């Protein structure tokens, strides 16, 4: 399960497959996360102040496509 916290906004929850893999997580990042972010009022103001994107040690987070997406969308991570 994934839940995001952004300011006073909760995003999700999103239930993932039993065995989350890199391709499924990348699909979430590319297609579902933007929908959540776009629904937040004043999202650009929040982005301008800075956002954190935190991943834990889940193997799906180390999938090459996921790492490339994170580095492109959250430079410096």
NORLIN-V41465 format. One record per pair of residues at least 24 apart in sequence whose ideal C-beta (glycine too) atoms are under 10 Angstrom apart, sorted by the first residue. I is the first residue (numbers start at 1). J is the second residue. Records with the same first field share a line. If there is no record, write none. Layout:
BEGIN
I: J / J
END
This chain:
BEGIN
2: 28 / 32 / 33 / 36
4: 33 / 36 / 37 / 40 / 51 / 53 / 54
5: 52
6: 36 / 37 / 40 / 43 / 46 / 47 / 51 / 52
7: 40 / 41 / 42 / 43 / 45 / 46 / 49 / 51
8: 40
9: 36 / 37 / 39 / 40 / 41 / 42 / 43 / 46
10: 36
11: 35 / 36 / 37 / 39 / 40
12: 36
16: 58 / 60
17: 60
19: 59 / 60
20: 58 / 59 / 60 / 61
21: 58 / 59 / 60 / 63
22: 58 / 59 / 60 / 61 / 62 / 63 / 64 / 65 / 66 / 67
23: 60 / 63 / 65 / 66
24: 60 / 63
25: 55 / 58 / 59 / 60 / 61 / 62 / 63 / 65 / 66 / 69
26: 60 / 63 / 64 / 65 / 66 / 67 / 68 / 69 / 70
27: 65
28: 60 / 66
29: 53 / 65 / 66 / 69 / 70 / 73
30: 65 / 66 / 69 / 73
33: 69 / 73
34: 73
52: 77
53: 77
END
